[in-house]
Amino acid sequence: MRMDKQTFLKTSGLQVKVLELWIEQEWLVPQQTASGVFFEEIDVARVRLIRELQSRIGANDAGIDVILHLMDQLHGMRRAMAELRRDMGGPQA
């Protein structure tokens, strides 16, 4: 589901300043379109993950940067592998 900024703030429970900081840090990367900035459900899940890393694991900002970067790399590699399998006619994961 595509959400505008206000809907995303309500859904995620973030404060405006926190959202702006997380976008600046590139922890969240909303879609930029001609009609504005939009968020997806995956962004809400990412907010939950970041909060979990902060509260339950006690990760600091530098740690969260590293964790998110590694997770993004992992997901990128999984997509690349799925495309490669598809191109080779193999089973999809």
VODODO-307587 format. One line per field, with one value per atom (N, C-alpha, C): residue number from 1; residue in one letter; atom name; x, y, z. Coordinates in Angstrom, 1 decimal, padded with zeros to 4 digits, always signed. Example, Ala and Ser with C-alpha at 12.3 -4.5 7.8 and 13.67 -1.06 7.14 Angstrom:
% VODODO-307587
n <- (1|1|1|2|2|2) $
res <- (a|a|a|s|s|s) $
atom <- (N|CA|C|N|CA|C) $
px <- (+013.2|+012.3|+013.2|+012.8|+013.7|+012.9) $
py <- (-005.7|-004.5|-003.3|-002.2|-001.1|+000.0) $
pz <- (+007.8|+007.8|+007.8|+007.1|+007.1|+007.9) $
//
This chain:
% VODODO-307587
n <- (1|1|1|2|2|2|3|3|3|4|4|4|5|5|5|6|6|6|7|7|7|8|8|8|9|9|9|10|10|10|11|11|11|12|12|12|13|13|13|14|14|14|15|15|15|16|16|16|17|17|17|18|18|18|19|19|19|20|20|20|21|21|21|22|22|22|23|23|23|24|24|24|25|25|25|26|26|26|27|27|27|28|28|28|29|29|29|30|30|30|31|31|31|32|32|32|33|33|33|34|34|34|35|35|35|36|36|36|37|37|37|38|38|38|39|39|39|40|40|40|41|41|41|42|42|42|43|43|43|44|44|44|45|45|45|46|46|46|47|47|47|48|48|48|49|49|49|50|50|50|51|51|51|52|52|52|53|53|53|54|54|54|55|55|55|56|56|56|57|57|57|58|58|58|59|59|59|60|60|60|61|61|61|62|62|62|63|63|63|64|64|64|65|65|65|66|66|66|67|67|67|68|68|68|69|69|69|70|70|70|71|71|71|72|72|72|73|73|73|74|74|74|75|75|75|76|76|76|77|77|77|78|78|78|79|79|79|80|80|80|81|81|81|82|82|82|83|83|83|84|84|84|85|85|85|86|86|86|87|87|87|88|88|88|89|89|89|90|90|90|91|91|91|92|92|92|93|93|93) $
res <- (m|m|m|r|r|r|m|m|m|d|d|d|k|k|k|q|q|q|t|t|t|f|f|f|l|l|l|k|k|k|t|t|t|s|s|s|g|g|g|l|l|l|q|q|q|v|v|v|k|k|k|v|v|v|l|l|l|e|e|e|l|l|l|w|w|w|i|i|i|e|e|e|q|q|q|e|e|e|w|w|w|l|l|l|v|v|v|p|p|p|q|q|q|q|q|q|t|t|t|a|a|a|s|s|s|g|g|g|v|v|v|f|f|f|f|f|f|e|e|e|e|e|e|i|i|i|d|d|d|v|v|v|a|a|a|r|r|r|v|v|v|r|r|r|l|l|l|i|i|i|r|r|r|e|e|e|l|l|l|q|q|q|s|s|s|r|r|r|i|i|i|g|g|g|a|a|a|n|n|n|d|d|d|a|a|a|g|g|g|i|i|i|d|d|d|v|v|v|i|i|i|l|l|l|h|h|h|l|l|l|m|m|m|d|d|d|q|q|q|l|l|l|h|h|h|g|g|g|m|m|m|r|r|r|r|r|r|a|a|a|m|m|m|a|a|a|e|e|e|l|l|l|r|r|r|r|r|r|d|d|d|m|m|m|g|g|g|g|g|g|p|p|p|q|q|q|a|a|a) $
atom <- (N|CA|C|N|CA|C|N|CA|C|N|CA|C|N|CA|C|N|CA|C|N|CA|C|N|CA|C|N|CA|C|N|CA|C|N|CA|C|N|CA|C|N|CA|C|N|CA|C|N|CA|C|N|CA|C|N|CA|C|N|CA|C|N|CA|C|N|CA|C|N|CA|C|N|CA|C|N|CA|C|N|CA|C|N|CA|C|N|CA|C|N|CA|C|N|CA|C|N|CA|C|N|CA|C|N|CA|C|N|CA|C|N|CA|C|N|CA|C|N|CA|C|N|CA|C|N|CA|C|N|CA|C|N|CA|C|N|CA|C|N|CA|C|N|CA|C|N|CA|C|N|CA|C|N|CA|C|N|CA|C|N|CA|C|N|CA|C|N|CA|C|N|CA|C|N|CA|C|N|CA|C|N|CA|C|N|CA|C|N|CA|C|N|CA|C|N|CA|C|N|CA|C|N|CA|C|N|CA|C|N|CA|C|N|CA|C|N|CA|C|N|CA|C|N|CA|C|N|CA|C|N|CA|C|N|CA|C|N|CA|C|N|CA|C|N|CA|C|N|CA|C|N|CA|C|N|CA|C|N|CA|C|N|CA|C|N|CA|C|N|CA|C|N|CA|C|N|CA|C|N|CA|C|N|CA|C|N|CA|C|N|CA|C|N|CA|C|N|CA|C|N|CA|C|N|CA|C|N|CA|C|N|CA|C|N|CA|C|N|CA|C|N|CA|C) $
px <- (+000.8|+000.0|+000.9|+000.6|+001.4|+000.8|+001.7|+001.3|+002.0|+001.2|+001.8|+002.5|+003.2|+004.0|+003.1|+002.0|+001.1|+000.6|+000.2|-000.3|+000.8|+002.0|+003.1|+003.5|+003.4|+003.7|+002.7|+001.4|+000.4|+000.6|+000.9|+001.0|+002.3|+003.4|+004.6|+004.8|+004.1|+004.2|+005.4|+006.1|+007.3|+006.9|+007.7|+007.6|+008.3|+007.8|+008.3|+009.8|+010.4|+011.8|+012.6|+012.1|+012.7|+012.7|+011.6|+011.4|+012.4|+012.5|+013.5|+014.9|+015.2|+016.6|+016.9|+015.9|+016.2|+016.2|+015.5|+015.6|+017.0|+017.5|+018.8|+019.9|+019.7|+020.7|+020.5|+019.5|+019.2|+018.8|+018.2|+017.7|+016.3|+015.7|+014.4|+014.6|+014.2|+014.4|+013.0|+012.2|+010.9|+011.0|+009.9|+009.8|+009.5|+010.3|+010.1|+009.4|+008.2|+007.5|+007.2|+006.6|+006.2|+005.1|+004.3|+003.2|+003.6|+004.9|+005.3|+006.1|+006.2|+007.0|+006.1|+006.4|+005.5|+006.3|+005.6|+006.2|+005.4|+006.0|+005.4|+005.3|+004.6|+004.6|+006.0|+006.9|+008.2|+008.9|+008.6|+009.1|+008.6|+007.4|+006.8|+007.6|+007.8|+008.5|+010.0|+010.6|+011.9|+011.9|+010.9|+010.8|+010.8|+010.0|+009.9|+011.2|+011.9|+013.3|+014.2|+014.2|+015.1|+014.8|+013.6|+013.2|+013.6|+013.5|+013.9|+015.4|+016.1|+017.6|+018.0|+017.3|+017.6|+017.2|+016.0|+015.5|+015.9|+015.8|+016.0|+017.5|+018.2|+019.6|+020.5|+020.0|+020.8|+021.8|+021.5|+022.5|+022.5|+023.6|+023.7|+023.6|+023.6|+023.4|+024.4|+025.7|+026.7|+026.4|+026.0|+025.6|+024.4|+023.4|+022.2|+022.6|+023.5|+023.9|+024.5|+025.4|+026.0|+025.0|+024.2|+023.1|+022.2|+021.7|+020.8|+021.6|+022.8|+023.6|+023.8|+024.1|+024.3|+023.0|+021.9|+020.6|+020.2|+020.5|+020.2|+021.0|+022.3|+023.2|+022.6|+022.3|+021.7|+020.5|+019.6|+018.3|+018.6|+019.6|+020.0|+020.6|+021.4|+022.0|+020.9|+019.9|+018.9|+018.1|+017.8|+017.1|+017.9|+019.2|+020.1|+020.1|+020.2|+020.2|+018.9|+017.8|+016.4|+016.4|+016.9|+016.9|+017.8|+018.9|+019.8|+019.2|+018.5|+017.8|+016.8|+016.0|+015.0|+015.5|+016.6|+017.2|+017.8|+018.2|+018.8|+017.7|+016.5|+015.4|+015.4|+016.0|+016.0|+014.8|+014.7|+013.6|+013.7|+012.6|+012.6|+012.6|+013.3|+013.3|+012.4) $
py <- (-001.2|+000.0|+001.2|+002.1|+003.4|+004.4|+005.1|+006.1|+007.4|+008.5|+009.8|+009.9|+011.1|+011.3|+011.2|+011.9|+012.0|+010.6|+009.8|+008.4|+007.6|+007.7|+007.0|+007.3|+008.6|+009.0|+008.4|+008.4|+007.8|+006.3|+005.6|+004.2|+003.7|+004.4|+004.0|+004.5|+005.5|+006.1|+007.0|+007.3|+008.2|+009.6|+010.4|+011.8|+012.4|+013.6|+014.2|+014.4|+014.9|+015.1|+013.8|+012.7|+011.4|+010.9|+011.1|+010.7|+011.4|+012.7|+013.5|+013.1|+012.8|+012.4|+011.0|+010.1|+008.8|+008.8|+009.7|+009.9|+010.5|+011.5|+012.1|+011.0|+010.1|+009.1|+007.9|+008.0|+007.0|+005.6|+005.7|+004.5|+004.2|+005.3|+005.2|+005.9|+005.4|+006.0|+006.0|+007.0|+007.1|+007.2|+006.8|+007.0|+008.5|+009.1|+010.5|+010.4|+011.1|+011.2|+012.6|+012.9|+014.3|+014.8|+013.8|+014.2|+014.2|+013.9|+014.0|+012.8|+012.6|+011.6|+010.5|+009.2|+008.1|+007.0|+006.3|+005.2|+004.0|+002.8|+001.5|+000.8|-000.3|-001.2|-001.6|-001.9|-002.3|-001.2|+000.1|+001.1|+001.1|+000.7|+000.5|-000.6|-001.7|-002.8|-002.4|-001.6|-001.1|-000.3|+000.6|+001.4|+000.4|-000.6|-001.6|-002.3|-002.6|-003.2|-002.2|-001.0|+000.0|+000.2|+000.3|+000.4|-000.8|-002.0|-003.2|-003.2|-002.8|-002.8|-001.8|-000.7|+000.3|-000.2|-000.7|-001.0|-002.4|-003.4|-004.7|-005.1|-004.7|-005.1|-004.0|-002.8|-001.7|-001.1|-001.3|-000.9|+000.7|+001.2|+002.7|+003.0|+004.3|+004.7|+004.1|+004.0|+003.4|+002.0|+001.3|-000.1|-000.3|+000.5|+000.4|+000.7|+001.7|+001.9|+000.6|+000.0|-001.2|-002.3|-002.6|-003.6|-003.4|-002.2|-001.9|-002.0|-001.6|-001.7|-003.2|-004.0|-005.4|-006.1|-005.7|-006.3|-005.9|-004.7|-004.2|-005.0|-005.2|-006.0|-007.4|-008.0|-009.4|-009.4|-008.5|-008.5|-008.3|-007.4|-007.2|-008.4|-009.1|-010.4|-011.4|-011.5|-012.5|-012.2|-010.9|-010.5|-010.9|-010.6|-010.9|-012.4|-013.2|-014.7|-015.2|-014.6|-015.0|-014.7|-013.5|-013.1|-014.0|-014.4|-015.3|-016.7|-017.2|-018.5|-018.4|-017.3|-017.1|-017.1|-016.4|-016.3|-017.6|-018.4|-019.7|-020.8|-020.5|-021.4|-022.4|-022.0|-022.8|-022.6|-023.3|-023.1|-021.7|-021.1|-019.8|-020.1|-019.2|-019.3|-018.3) $
pz <- (+000.0|+000.0|+000.0|-000.9|-001.0|-000.1|+000.7|+001.7|+001.5|+001.7|+001.7|+003.1|+003.3|+004.5|+005.8|+005.7|+006.9|+007.3|+006.3|+006.6|+007.1|+006.5|+007.0|+008.5|+008.8|+010.2|+011.1|+010.8|+011.6|+011.7|+010.6|+010.6|+011.3|+011.1|+011.7|+013.2|+013.5|+014.9|+015.0|+013.9|+014.0|+014.1|+014.8|+014.8|+013.6|+013.2|+011.9|+012.0|+013.1|+013.2|+013.1|+013.7|+013.6|+012.1|+011.5|+010.1|+009.2|+009.4|+008.6|+008.8|+010.1|+010.4|+009.7|+009.8|+009.3|+007.7|+007.1|+005.7|+005.3|+006.1|+006.0|+006.1|+007.1|+007.3|+006.3|+005.4|+004.4|+005.1|+006.3|+006.9|+006.2|+005.8|+005.1|+003.8|+002.6|+001.3|+000.7|+000.9|+000.3|-001.3|-001.9|-003.4|-003.7|-004.5|-005.0|-006.3|-006.4|-007.6|-007.9|-009.0|-009.4|-008.4|-007.9|-007.0|-005.6|-005.2|-003.8|-003.4|-002.1|-001.5|-001.0|-001.3|-000.8|-000.2|+000.7|+001.5|+001.2|+001.5|+001.3|+002.6|+002.6|+003.8|+004.2|+003.3|+003.6|+004.5|+004.2|+005.1|+006.5|+006.7|+008.0|+008.7|+008.0|+008.6|+008.9|+008.1|+008.4|+009.7|+009.9|+011.1|+012.3|+012.2|+013.3|+013.6|+012.5|+012.6|+013.3|+012.9|+013.5|+015.0|+015.3|+016.7|+017.5|+016.9|+017.6|+017.8|+016.8|+017.0|+018.1|+018.2|+019.2|+020.6|+020.7|+022.1|+022.6|+021.8|+022.3|+022.2|+021.1|+020.9|+021.5|+021.5|+022.1|+021.0|+019.7|+018.7|+018.7|+018.5|+018.3|+016.9|+016.5|+015.1|+014.2|+014.6|+013.7|+013.5|+014.5|+014.4|+013.5|+013.6|+012.8|+011.3|+011.1|+009.7|+009.1|+009.8|+009.3|+009.1|+010.1|+010.0|+008.8|+008.6|+007.5|+006.2|+006.1|+004.9|+004.5|+005.5|+005.2|+004.8|+005.4|+005.1|+003.6|+003.3|+001.9|+000.9|+001.2|+000.3|+000.2|+001.3|+001.2|+000.4|+000.6|-000.2|-001.7|-002.0|-003.4|-004.0|-003.3|-003.8|-004.0|-003.1|-003.3|-004.6|-004.8|-006.0|-007.3|-007.2|-008.3|-008.6|-007.5|-007.7|-008.3|-007.8|-008.4|-009.9|-010.2|-011.7|-012.5|-011.9|-012.6|-012.8|-011.7|-011.8|-012.9|-012.9|-013.9|-015.3|-015.5|-016.8|-017.3|-016.3|-016.6|-016.7|-016.4|-016.4|-015.2|-014.1|-012.9|-012.0|-010.9|-010.0|-009.3|-009.0|-008.3|-006.8|-006.1|-004.6|-004.0) $
//
